[in-house]
């Protein structure tokens, strides 16, 4: 696909520096940025088959992912088939593919994707609503503050169950296999769908499905070759190829970059503010969906089990930001600071110096060593009437950073202390053992060989 190169501009010396410029080719490739955005370029292998006259079909390619996927896709508001869940539809779609029944393959897989989106969106909203509401539940406790956290958990669980009962069909089966969930998170249905679209002659749809799968599986070389094949077909408009699961915040962000280049400052402000809002919501959805099953592979006691499962969920939550920074196959570093970079410049351009100052202060709160933004801050402070309090960071940024710092501190503690070796055990025995207790602390030789997503906290 054609790649455009970002144009460079040099702001006038008397105006704040703004070096955050990017250029995309209609959702196909993200290319080039200046240093302030720090979008990491990922190398893309261009190896394809010598003979492109025949479509490569290897749908059973095993795809591995290293981190938990987020939930950033657009959501459907109504389930397509209330009588069947996305797992049943997915299995039927794959069966239709194997039977060369490409019409049913398309129908079933499309319905399965819509049902997955509907179900995920519904459950995410229930969990997020109940999580925020849990602070307002009336307590039945009077004398036992030690079980307050568990009471909150009970209230929140009951709230989610009632919410799902109101929002989902009573006949719906929610017991979904782990492999099916993983396939949907990794966009595997689009692997089958692109081939069924092609066999049905829907070449533009095939290209869209192939690109969607490739966005979330960048190492899928067969899919890359298939996409190149589709792009060469006369029926396919390469500028119209799109990620079918592109999150709303990505669309608003890309629109904002276009508005920046066209100097539509009011439009840029609206787009970036909306993109920021939707991104933070998408991350909240991702985080609440980290509350999911975890096979520990052993049977710990209650407290060890809770600590294990909590750590698994915590690691998942801390992966959300990176997973959601996927902009059509490219990962953007410092996405949240970049919102405020665009906004400070746009607010300056429309004469809203107070808002520009606040966004500048917010950016420096997130990235304090950025020299260009430090220069912008000095520029704004020289403007008559500007007050120092204008540079205080915005509330959502402070909340975000404080939460991230606390979670990172706890995870660091867990990873540093839940490591059991003979030397560490001997050291702790010499310093920390309470001679008044009769409890024997037994350590396991296998404790050092931990699963990547768990720790062992034996009591």
C-alpha positions in Angstrom: 0.0 0.0 0.0 1.0 3.5 -0.7 2.7 5.2 2.2 2.7 8.9 2.7 5.5 10.8 4.5 4.6 13.2 7.2 5.3 16.8 6.3 7.4 18.9 8.6 6.7 22.4 9.8 8.7 24.7 11.9 6.6 26.9 14.2 7.4 30.6 14.4 9.9 31.3 17.2 7.4 33.4 19.1 4.9 30.6 19.3 5.0 27.4 21.4 6.8 24.5 19.8 4.7 21.6 18.6 6.5 18.7 17.1 3.9 16.0 17.4 3.0 15.2 13.8 1.9 11.9 12.3 0.6 10.6 9.1 -1.4 7.5 8.3 -2.4 5.9 5.0 -6.1 5.4 5.5 -5.7 2.9 8.3 -3.2 0.7 6.5 0.1 1.8 7.8 1.4 4.2 10.5 4.5 6.0 9.3 6.9 8.5 10.9 6.6 10.9 13.7 8.7 13.6 15.4 10.3 12.8 18.7 7.6 14.2 20.9 5.1 11.5 20.0 7.6 8.7 20.2 5.6 6.3 18.2 7.7 3.2 17.9 8.2 1.9 14.4 7.8 -1.8 14.1 9.6 -3.6 11.2 7.2 -5.3 8.8 8.4 -8.3 6.9 7.6 -7.9 3.2 8.3 -11.6 2.3 5.5 -13.0 0.2 5.1 -15.9 -2.1 6.8 -15.7 -5.5 3.6 -16.8 -7.2 0.8 -14.6 -6.1 -1.6 -15.9 -8.6 -2.9 -18.4 -6.0 -4.2 -17.4 -2.6 -2.3 -19.0 0.2 -4.7 -20.7 2.6 -3.4 -22.0 5.9 -6.2 -21.2 8.3 -5.0 -23.6 11.0 -1.8 -21.6 11.6 -1.1 -21.5 15.3 -1.0 -17.9 16.6 0.7 -17.1 19.9 0.3 -13.9 21.8 2.4 -12.7 24.7 0.0 -10.5 26.5 -3.6 -10.2 27.4 -5.6 -8.5 24.7 -7.7 -5.5 25.6 -11.3 -4.8 24.6 -11.2 -1.8 22.3 -13.6 -2.9 19.5 -16.7 -1.1 18.5 -19.8 -2.7 20.2 -23.1 -3.8 18.9 -26.1 -2.8 20.9 -28.3 -5.9 20.2 -27.4 -9.5 19.9 -27.9 -11.0 16.4 -29.2 -14.3 17.5 -30.5 -14.7 21.1 -30.9 -18.4 20.8 -27.1 -19.0 20.2 -24.0 -17.6 21.8 -20.9 -16.6 20.0 -19.2 -19.9 20.7 -21.9 -21.9 19.0 -22.0 -19.6 16.1 -18.2 -19.7 15.7 -18.1 -23.5 15.7 -20.9 -23.6 13.2 -19.1 -21.1 11.0 -15.9 -23.1 11.1 -17.9 -26.3 10.3 -19.5 -24.5 7.3 -16.0 -23.5 6.1 -14.8 -27.1 6.2 -17.9 -28.1 4.3 -17.2 -25.5 1.6 -20.5 -23.8 2.5 -19.1 -20.3 2.3 -22.5 -18.6 2.5 -23.2 -20.1 5.9 -19.6 -19.6 6.9 -20.0 -15.8 6.4 -23.4 -15.7 8.1 -22.4 -17.6 11.1 -19.1 -15.9 11.7 -20.5 -12.4 11.3 -23.2 -13.3 13.7 -20.7 -14.8 16.1 -18.5 -11.6 16.0 -21.5 -9.4 16.7 -22.7 -11.6 19.6 -19.2 -11.6 21.1 -19.1 -7.8 20.9 -22.6 -7.5 22.3 -21.8 -9.9 25.2 -18.4 -8.3 26.0 -19.9 -4.8 25.9 -22.8 -5.8 28.1 -20.7 -7.5 30.7 -18.1 -4.8 30.7 -20.7 -2.1 31.4 -22.2 -4.2 34.2 -18.8 -4.7 35.8 -17.8 -1.1 35.5 -21.1 0.2 36.8 -21.1 -2.1 39.8 -17.4 -1.4 40.5 -18.2 2.4 40.8 -21.4 1.7 42.7 -19.8 -0.6 45.3 -18.7 2.4 47.3 -22.3 3.3 48.0 -23.7 0.0 49.1 -25.3 0.0 52.6 -23.2 -2.0 54.9 -24.7 -4.7 57.1 -21.6 -4.8 59.3 -21.4 -3.2 62.7 -18.4 -4.6 64.5 -16.1 -6.4 62.0 -14.1 -3.9 59.9 -11.7 -6.7 58.9 -14.4 -8.2 56.6 -15.5 -4.9 55.0 -13.5 -5.6 51.8 -15.2 -9.0 51.4 -18.6 -7.4 52.0 -17.9 -4.9 49.2 -16.9 -7.9 46.9 -20.2 -9.7 47.8 -22.2 -6.6 47.0 -20.4 -6.0 43.7 -20.8 -9.6 42.6 -24.6 -9.5 43.4 -24.8 -6.2 41.4 -23.1 -7.7 38.4 -25.3 -10.8 38.5 -28.5 -8.7 38.6 -27.2 -6.4 35.8 -26.5 -9.4 33.6 -29.9 -10.9 34.4 -31.6 -7.7 33.2 -29.4 -7.3 30.1 -29.0 -10.8 28.8 -31.4 -13.5 27.6 -32.4 -15.9 30.4 -31.7 -18.8 27.9 -28.2 -17.6 27.2 -25.4 -20.0 28.0 -22.4 -18.1 29.4 -20.1 -21.1 30.0 -17.7 -20.5 27.1 -14.5 -22.5 26.5 -11.2 -20.8 27.1 -10.0 -21.6 23.6 -13.0 -19.9 22.1 -12.5 -16.8 24.2 -8.8 -16.7 23.2 -9.7 -17.1 19.5 -12.0 -14.1 19.7 -9.5 -12.0 21.6 -6.9 -12.8 19.0 -9.4 -12.1 16.2 -9.1 -15.6 14.9 -12.7 -15.6 13.4 -11.4 -13.1 10.8 -8.9 -15.7 9.6 -11.8 -17.9 8.5 -14.0 -15.0 7.5 -11.5 -13.5 5.0 -11.3 -16.8 3.1 -15.1 -17.3 3.1 -15.5 -13.7 1.8 -13.0 -14.4 -1.0 -14.8 -17.6 -2.0 -18.1 -15.6 -2.1 -16.5 -13.0 -4.4 -16.6 -10.3 -1.7 -13.1 -9.2 -2.2 -13.2 -5.8 -0.4 -14.7 -7.6 2.6 -12.0 -10.2 2.4 -9.3 -7.5 2.4 -10.9 -5.8 5.4 -11.1 -9.1 7.3 -7.5 -10.0 6.5 -6.3 -6.6 7.6 -8.3 -6.7 10.8 -6.7 -10.1 11.7 -3.2 -8.8 10.8 -3.5 -5.7 13.0 -3.7 -7.9 16.0 -1.4 -10.7 14.7 1.5 -8.8 13.1 3.7 -11.9 12.8 1.0 -13.8 10.7 3.0 -13.9 7.4 0.4 -15.9 5.6 -2.2 -13.3 6.4 0.2 -10.6 5.2 0.6 -12.4 1.9 -3.2 -12.9 1.6 -3.7 -9.1 2.2 -1.2 -8.3 -0.5 -3.1 -10.7 -2.8 -6.4 -9.0 -2.1 -4.9 -5.6 -2.6 -3.9 -6.5 -6.1 -7.4 -7.4 -7.1 -9.2 -4.9 -9.3 -12.3 -4.9 -7.1 -10.4 -3.8 -4.0 -9.9 -0.2 -3.2 -6.7 0.0 -1.1 -7.7 3.3 0.4 -10.9 1.7 1.6 -9.3 -1.2 3.4 -10.0 -0.8 7.1 -9.7 -2.4 10.5 -13.2 -3.6 11.3 -12.5 -3.5 15.0 -10.8 -0.2 15.2 -11.7 1.4 18.6 -13.5 4.7 18.6 -10.6 6.5 20.3 -8.3 5.6 17.5 -10.7 6.9 14.9 -11.1 10.2 16.8 -7.3 10.5 17.3 -6.6 9.9 13.6 -9.2 12.5 12.7 -7.5 14.9 15.1 -4.2 14.4 13.3 -5.8 15.2 10.0 -7.3 18.4 11.6 -3.9 19.4 12.9 -2.4 19.2 9.4 -5.4 21.2 8.0 -5.1 23.7 10.9 -8.7 23.1 12.0 -7.9 23.9 15.6 -11.5 23.8 16.9 -12.0 20.4 15.3 -8.7 19.2 16.7 -9.8 20.2 20.2 -13.1 18.3 19.9 -11.5 15.2 18.4 -8.7 14.9 20.9 -10.9 15.6 23.9 -13.3 13.0 22.7 -10.5 10.5 21.9 -9.0 11.0 25.4 -12.4 10.4 27.0 -13.0 7.2 25.0 -9.5 5.9 25.5 -9.8 6.2 29.3 -13.2 4.4 29.1 -11.7 1.7 26.9 -8.9 1.2 29.5 -11.5 0.9 32.3 -13.4 -1.7 30.3 -10.1 -3.6 29.7 -9.3 -3.5 33.4 -12.7 -4.7 34.6 -12.5 -7.6 32.1 -9.2 -8.7 33.7 -11.5 -10.1 36.5 -11.6 -13.5 34.8 -10.9 -17.2 35.6 -7.4 -18.3 36.4 -6.2 -21.9 36.4 -3.5 -22.0 39.2 -2.6 -25.6 38.5 -2.8 -26.4 42.2 -5.2 -26.1 45.2 -4.1 -23.4 47.6 -5.8 -22.3 50.8 -8.2 -19.3 50.8 -5.7 -16.5 51.4 -3.1 -17.9 49.0 -5.7 -18.4 46.4 -7.0 -14.9 46.7 -3.5 -13.4 46.6 -2.6 -15.5 43.5 -5.7 -14.6 41.6 -5.4 -10.9 42.5 -1.8 -10.8 41.2 -2.9 -12.5 38.0 -5.6 -9.8 37.5 -3.2 -7.0 38.5 -0.7 -8.0 35.8 -3.5 -8.2 33.2 -4.7 -4.7 34.2 -1.2 -3.3 33.9 -1.0 -4.7 30.3 -4.1 -2.8 29.2 -2.4 0.4 28.3 0.1 -1.3 26.0 -2.5 -3.4 24.4 -4.8 -0.4 23.7 -2.0 1.6 22.2 -2.3 -0.5 19.0 -3.1 1.9 16.2 -3.9 -0.4 13.3 -0.9 -2.6 13.9 1.6 0.0 15.2 2.1 0.6 18.9 2.3 4.2 20.1 4.5 5.1 23.0 3.3 7.8 25.4 -0.2 7.9 24.0 -1.7 9.7 26.9 0.9 12.6 27.0 0.4 13.0 23.2 -3.3 14.0 23.8 -2.2 16.9 25.9 0.5 17.8 23.4 -2.0 18.3 20.6 -4.5 20.0 23.0 -2.1 22.6 24.4 -1.2 23.7 20.9 -4.8 23.8 19.6 -6.0 25.7 22.7 -3.2 28.2 22.2 -4.2 28.6 18.5 -7.8 29.5 19.5 -6.7 31.9 22.2 -7.5 29.8 25.2 -4.3 30.4 27.1 -5.6 29.0 30.4 -6.6 25.7 28.8 -3.3 25.6 26.9 -1.4 26.2 30.1 -3.3 23.4 31.9 -2.6 20.9 29.1 1.1 22.0 29.1 1.3 21.4 32.9 -0.4 18.1 32.5 2.0 17.0 29.8 5.0 17.9 32.0 3.4 16.1 34.9 3.4 13.0 32.7 6.7 13.7 31.0 8.6 16.2 33.1 11.9 16.2 31.1 10.4 17.1 27.7 12.4 20.2 26.7 10.1 21.5 24.0 7.2 21.5 26.5 9.3 23.1 29.1 9.9 25.9 26.6 6.2 26.1 25.9 5.5 26.5 29.6 8.0 29.4 29.8 6.4 31.0 26.8 2.9 30.9 28.3 4.2 32.2 31.7 5.4 35.3 29.9 1.9 36.1 28.6 0.3 38.9 30.6 -2.3 37.6 33.1 -1.2 34.0 33.2 -1.4 32.5 36.7 0.8 29.7 38.1 -2.2 27.7 39.2 -3.2 27.3 35.5 -0.3 24.8 35.1 -1.7 22.3 37.6 -2.3 18.9 35.9 -5.8 17.8 35.0 -7.6 15.6 37.4 -7.9 12.5 35.2 -4.1 12.5 34.6 -3.4 12.7 38.3 -5.8 9.9 39.1 -4.3 7.8 36.3 -0.7 8.3 37.4 -1.4 7.7 41.1 -3.2 4.5 40.4 -0.4 3.3 38.1 2.3 4.1 40.7 0.5 2.2 43.4 -0.2 -0.8 41.3 3.4 -0.9 40.1 4.7 -0.6 43.6 2.6 -3.5 44.8 3.6 -5.6 41.8 7.3 -4.9 42.4 6.9 -5.9 46.0 5.2 -9.2 45.1 7.8 -10.0 42.5 10.7 -9.1 44.8 9.4 -10.9 47.9 7.6 -14.0 46.7 10.8 -15.6 45.7 11.9 -18.5 48.0 15.4 -19.7 48.0 17.5 -21.3 50.7 19.6 -18.2 51.3 16.6 -15.9 51.6 14.8 -18.3 53.9 17.9 -18.5 56.1 18.2 -14.7 56.2 14.5 -14.3 57.1 14.8 -17.0 59.8 17.7 -15.0 61.4 15.9 -11.7 61.4 12.1 -12.0 61.2 11.0 -15.1 63.1 8.7 -14.5 66.0 9.8 -16.8 68.8 6.4 -16.6 70.5 4.6 -18.3 67.7 4.2 -22.1 67.3 3.5 -21.8 63.6 6.0 -23.7 61.4 6.6 -22.0 58.0 7.3 -24.7 55.5 9.0 -23.7 52.2 8.8 -25.7 49.0 11.8 -26.4 46.7 9.5 -25.9 43.8 8.6 -22.4 44.8 11.3 -20.8 42.7 9.8 -22.4 39.5 6.8 -20.1 39.3 4.3 -19.8 36.5 4.7 -16.5 34.7 1.3 -15.3 35.9 1.3 -16.5 39.5 3.2 -16.6 42.7 3.0 -19.0 45.6 2.2 -17.6 48.9 2.0 -20.6 51.2 0.7 -20.0 54.7 
